[in-house]
Amino acid sequence: MHGRVYGADHGDPGPRAGRAYAQLVGGPLDGLLLDVTEARDPGAGVALPTEIGRYGPGGRSVYAPRPTDARRFDWQGDIP
């Protein structure tokens, strides 16, 4: 899997060997990879802090695993 990892350092944004990733689909974080290696509940959604969503700084974008492909998390909307 290639791409930039959500929350990674800008100097080393790529995925790392031995880690599991899901691709974020839609919304402000579209195309980024989310490290799900240590996810407590791999079927649960996540609310990711982002400044580029609807609510700006302090807001979060919500993503949930796609029912037919857990390697893709679809955007559900933004929350404050």
C-alpha positions in Angstrom: 0.0 0.0 0.0 1.4 3.4 -1.0 0.4 6.9 0.2 0.7 9.2 3.1 -0.2 8.0 6.6 -2.6 10.1 8.7 -0.7 11.7 11.6 2.7 10.8 10.3 5.7 13.2 10.3 6.0 15.2 7.1 9.6 14.0 6.7 8.6 10.4 6.7 4.9 10.1 5.7 4.8 6.7 4.1 3.6 3.4 5.5 5.9 1.2 7.5 6.6 -2.5 7.0 4.8 -4.7 9.5 1.9 -2.3 10.0 -1.8 -2.7 8.8 -3.5 0.3 7.1 -6.9 1.2 5.9 -7.5 3.8 3.2 -9.7 6.8 4.1 -12.3 7.4 1.3 -14.1 10.7 0.9 -14.2 13.8 3.0 -11.3 16.0 3.9 -8.9 13.1 4.6 -9.6 11.3 1.3 -6.7 9.2 0.2 -4.8 9.1 3.4 -3.9 5.8 5.1 -4.9 5.1 8.7 -2.7 2.8 10.8 -5.1 0.2 12.2 -2.4 -2.2 13.5 -3.4 -1.9 17.1 -7.1 -1.0 16.7 -9.0 -2.2 19.8 -12.1 -2.9 17.7 -11.3 -3.2 14.0 -15.0 -2.9 13.1 -15.5 0.5 14.9 -15.4 3.9 13.3 -13.0 6.7 14.2 -13.3 10.4 14.8 -10.0 11.9 13.5 -8.9 15.4 14.4 -8.5 17.7 11.4 -8.3 21.4 10.7 -9.5 21.0 7.1 -13.0 19.6 7.9 -16.3 21.5 8.2 -15.6 22.7 11.7 -12.0 23.9 11.2 -9.4 23.7 14.0 -10.8 21.5 16.8 -13.1 19.6 14.5 -13.1 15.9 13.6 -13.9 13.8 10.6 -15.7 10.5 11.2 -14.8 7.5 9.2 -16.2 3.9 9.4 -15.1 0.6 7.9 -16.8 -0.2 4.6 -19.0 -3.3 5.3 -17.7 -5.0 2.2 -14.0 -4.1 2.6 -12.6 -3.4 6.0 -9.4 -2.0 4.3 -11.4 1.1 3.4 -13.0 3.5 5.8 -15.7 5.7 4.3 -16.4 9.3 5.5 -19.5 9.7 7.5 -19.3 13.4 8.1 -17.7 16.0 10.4 -18.3 16.8 14.0 -17.2 19.7 16.2 
